[in-house]
């Protein structure tokens, strides 16, 4: 995968036909009189400028750039996939001196960056033709093999690709962990323990007015941790998700809990998602932690030996039984299942068989397959039974998995440290020392 960058991308876009946009003169180019006052036209208003090309700072600039680039990609034979309108795919059977061969190009667009994945790159390849046409039509730079994207470091280790955020974590440590603060968290301790649940409950039930200084610090830290937890660090997803529940009413105890998460990341900064080529199909696991009030849904989807999607989310309504909590978690995960199936299918991965979405609750599995459990589930909103529709449409199957082997348990509650690290290494495919 290589990255191509468009120089001054917004300036390479075009306004729509008949579109007229005006602006005030930029600083240093004001039309002023001898007294330094703006010159006025015949109508008495200050003079303004008509914009000929989209420019940075215009509300329309990003959209106009997109309306210039996307049609050009489509004119080159690329089709945007339905699962993600910023991903384009082209497949072709090409004649080469060595015979016919099937080639594929996949392009991911992020503002002015193109990440191009190609199957062949010799002079007869589709990639060579595409880059030749692109450099003739646009002002672009080949930035080489992709090794970072939005703070995510991409490295290749043998037949594996590893995603990390080492430098991002170091910046957070430098920003939020004062040098005089003792970092006493042992390496074999997880990012949180059982006290985090009580601290959040205490914060939400407190009637004391929140400290505005603490609120700002807490929101800044937890927001920074949230980015890591959603990109490459599923191991802190539960802890950060729980901390997010008290964003408007943090306490000193919760701020210390957030610092503990950062200390954990500091101790394990080089841990990342390690994807290795394998014949294993996409599969998911789902779980919930039935609580007195709102339970926590957890899910993870594994592909090529590591997680490609995960979640730890407070359920929107109170579950009246563990079965109901599990059904709500499974239905939430079912939506992600369909998205991933569509995405992988459009990228060329065969998705002929239903995807496994394992669950450790036999009652929930029975409800997913059998619509006759009316008396026990008639109070459950229809949208929470979406998993049943997916089963009936043969998009997923819901096999049983023992609690000890359910990877989604990792995202629903604080775990004993030994169990935490065992599941972390399986979910993220961390090589054993």
N, C-alpha and C positions, 0 to 999 in steps of 0.2 A: 504494500500500500504506500503510495506516494502522495505528497501534498503539493498542490499548486495554488499559488496566491495571486489574486488579481490586484495589480497596482492601482491605488486610488479607485477602488471598485465603483463607488457611487457616481464618480464622474464619468464612468463608462456606460451608465444607464441613459435613458432618454425619457423626456416627458411625453405624456400622451398627446396625440394629435388634438390641437385646439386647447390644450391645457395652458393656462396663464398663471404664473406665480410671480409676485413682487416681493422685494425686500428693501430694507433700509441700507444705505451705503455702509460697508464694513468699516471698522475703526481705522483711521488714517486716510480714508478716502471720502470723507464727508465733503459735500459741496457747501462751503461756508463763505460768508462775505468777509470784508475787512475787519469787522468787529467779532468774528468768530461765530456768528449766528447762522443757522442753516438757511441757505437760499430757498426761496419759495417760488413755485410756478405761478402761472397766470391765475390759477384758481385759489392761490393763497396758501396751499398746502406745501409742506417740505417735499423736495424731490425724492423719488424712489427709483429703484432699479428693477428692470424686468429680468427674470432668471431664464437663461437659455438652456442650461443643463442642470440635472439634479446635483445637489451639493450636500456635503456633510452639515448636519444641523437642521435640514429640512424635514418636516414631518413625513413627506412623501418619498424621501430619497431611498429608504430601504425597499419599499414596495416597488418603486420604479426600477431599481436594480434587479429585483427578482423578476419583474415582467420583461426584462431584457435578456437575462441569462436563461431562464427556464425554457422559453420558446426556442432559443438557440440550441439547447441540449436536445429538445424534441426534434428539431430539424436535422440533427445528426443521427437520428434513429433511436434515441433513448426514450424509455417510457418510465414515468414516475409510478412507483408502486403505491397501491392504495393504503397500505399499512403505515406509510411515512412519505408524505408528499415531497420531502427534501432528499429522497433517495431515488436514483435513476439506474435502470438496468438495461443492458443491451447484450443480446446473444446472437452469434452469427457463425455460420459454417463457411470457413474461408479456404480458398485454394492457395496452397503454398508450394514451393519447389519440392517439398517432401510429401505432398499429398494434401487431402482435405483434413481439416481439424476444426473442432468446435471451440469457440472462444467466447469468453464472457467478460464484460466490463461492468463494474458496479461503482457508482459515484455517489458520495455523500456530500451534500452542500451545507456549509455553515457560513452564512453571510458572504464573505469574500474568499473563503477557502474551499477548495475541492479536495476531498480525500478519494483517490482513485485506486480501486483494487482491480487487478488484471490477472488473467491466466497466462498470457504470453506477452513478451516485450521485445521480440526481435524486430528487424526492419520490415518483415512481412505481416506483422501483427496488427490487430485492430487498435491496440494501444498506441502504436507508432503513428498510425493514420490519424487517430483522434488528437494526439498531442501536437502533431504537425498542423492540423486544421485550427486547433485552439490558439497556437502561438501566432498564426497568421491573422486571425480575426480579433484577438484580444491582446492586451498588454498583460502578460502573466509571467510569473517566475516559478521555476521548478525548485521547490525547497527540499527535494530529496525524500528519502524514506521517512515515514511518519514516526517520530519518537516521543512526541508529546501532543496533547490536545486538551486545552482548557484546564491545565493543571494536572492532567492524568498522564503519567509517564508510561510509554509503551516500549517494552524490550522483548527481544527474541532470545530464548534460551533453548538451544537445540531445536526440537520439534514443537516447542511450547511458546506461547505468547503470554506475557505477564503484564498486568496493569497495576500500577502503584501510584501513590501520591506522597512520596517521601518528602520532596521539597515543600509541598503544600503543608504537610504536618510540621515540618521544621519551622516554617514561617509562623504557624499558629503557636507553637511552643515559645518562640522568641517574643511573640506579641502578648500572650496571655499568661505565661508562666514566668513570673519574676525570677531573676537569678538567685535571690535570697530565699525563695520558697523551697523548703526541703521536699525533694521528690522521693517520697518514702514508699511508693507503691511497688511491691515486689513484682518481679517479672512473671511469676506464676499466678497472679491475681487478674481477674477479669475486669471489664470496664465499669461494672456496677455490682451491687449486692442487693439483698432483700430490702434494705432500708430505703431504697429509692422510691418504692411504691408508697411507703408511709410518708416520706417527705413531700411527695406530690399531693397526697390527700390532705396533709396538714396545710400546705400552701393554699390549696383551693378552698379549704373551709375557713381559713383565717379571715377575720374581719378587720385586721389592721391595715391601714393604707400602705400600699407598696412604696418602697424607697425608689424614687426616680433614677438615682445614680446606679443603684443595683440593677434596676430593670434594664437600663441601657447596656451595662456590662454583660448581663446575663443573656440578653437577646443577641448581642454581638457574638458572644462565644458560642452559644448553642446554634445560631444560624451558620457559623463557620463549620461547626462539627456536622451539621446536617448535610452540607455539600459532600463531605467525605463519606458519610454514611449511605448516601444514595448513589455514589459513583463507583467506589472500589472497596468500601469497608463495610460489608454486611455484618461484621462482627460487633459493630457499635450501633446497629440499627435500632435494636430494642431500647437500649439506654437513651439514645438521642430522641427517639420517638416519645418516650415517657417524659423526658425533660421538656419537650415541646408543649406538653399539656399545661404547663404553668408559666407560659411565656409572659403573661401580663402580671403575675403575682409571684415572682421568685422570692426565695428566702436565702439567707446565708448558707443554710444546709444544702439547698439545691445548687447554689453556685459552687460549693465544694464538690458536689457530685459531678457537675459538669467538668470541673478541673480534673477529677479522677479519670473521666473518659479521655481527656487530653493526655494525661500522664500515661494511660494505657497505650494510646497511639504512639506516644514518644518511645515507650519501651519496645514497641513492635512496629516501628516505622517502615521497615522493609517488607512487611507482609503485604501480599497483594493477591489479586485474582489470577490464577494460573490455568490457562486453557491449553489443553493438549489434544491433538488429533486422536479421535477414537470413533468406534462404530456405534457408540451409545446414542439412542434417540433422545429427544427432548423429553424430560419428565419433571413433574412437580410434586410437591408435598405441601399439605396445609394442616393447620392446627389452630387451636384457640385456648386461651386460659380463661375458664369460666369464673367470673368474679361476681361479687354481690351486686355491683353496679355494671358499668360498661366493661365488657370483656375486651381482650386484645386478640385481634386476628393476626396470624402469621403465615407467610407462604414463601416458598423459594422454588425457582425453576433452574434445573441443572442442564447444561449442554457443554459438550467437549470438556468434561471433567470438573467444571466449576460453575458457580452461579452466574446466570445472565440476567436474572430479575429476582427481586425479593421485596418483601414488605412487612412492616410491623405497624398495625393501625388500630386505633380505638374503634370499637364497633359503635354504630350510630344510635342503636336502641339497646335497652336492657334485655338480655336473654334470660328466659325463665327456666332454662335447663342447659346442661352441657351439650345435649344434642342440638338444640337451637343455636347455641354459640358456634358449634362446629359447622352447621349448615351455612350460617352467615359467612364464616371464614371461607368455606369451600366455594360459595357463590362469588365472593369477591375475587378469589383466585381463578375462578372459571373465566372471568372477563379477561384476565391477563393471559390465560391459556389460549383463548381465541386470537388475541392480538399477536402473540408469539407464533402461533401456527400460521397465521396469515403472512406475517413478516418473513419467516423462514421459507415458507412456500414460494413467495414471490422472489426470493433471492435464489431459488433453485434447489432447495432442500425438499426431498420427497416427504410429504406428510399424509401418506395414504391411510395409515392406521390411527385409531384414536389415541390421544395423548393420555398417559397415566398421570392422574392427580391423586396421590395417595393420602389416606386419612387414617387416624388411629382410633376413631370412634365408630363402632359397628352400628349403632343406632342411626347415626348420620348417614352412613353408607346405605342402610336400608331405606331411608327416606329419599335419598338421591335416586334410587332405582325403582321404588315402589310408591306410586301416588295414592295408595289406599290408606296411608297413615293419617287419616283426616282429623280424627278427634285430637290427636297429639300435636298436630301442626296447623290447625285451622286458624290460629291466631297470628301465625307468622305472615308477614307481608309477602306478596307474591314475588317481589324483586329479590328476596332472600332465598328463593327456591330456583334461582337461575341455573344452578348446577344440575337440577333435574332435567331441564330443557336441553342442556348440553349433552347429557347422557343419552337422552332419547334421540338426539340428532347424530349420535355416534361421533361426536367431536372429542369426547373424553370418556375414560372409564375411571372408576373410583375404587382401586384395590385397597385392601387393609394393609397397614404397616404398623408394626409394634412401636410403642412410644419411645423405646430406647433407640430405635432406628429412624425415628421421624425427624428429619432435619429441620422442619418448620417449628418444632418445639423451641428451637434456638431463638425465635423471634417473638415469643409470647410471654416470657417470664425470665427473671434472673436465675441462672443455673449454677449449681456447684462448679467450682473452678475446673475440676478435672473433666467433668462432662462438657463444660463450655469449650475448652480447648480441643477436645476430641471432635466435637461437632464443627467447630470453626475450621479445623484442618480439612475436614471432609467437604464442607461447603465451598471453601476457597481453594481447595486442592493445594494446601501448603505441604511441601515435601517434609518428611520427617527428618529430624537432625540425625 
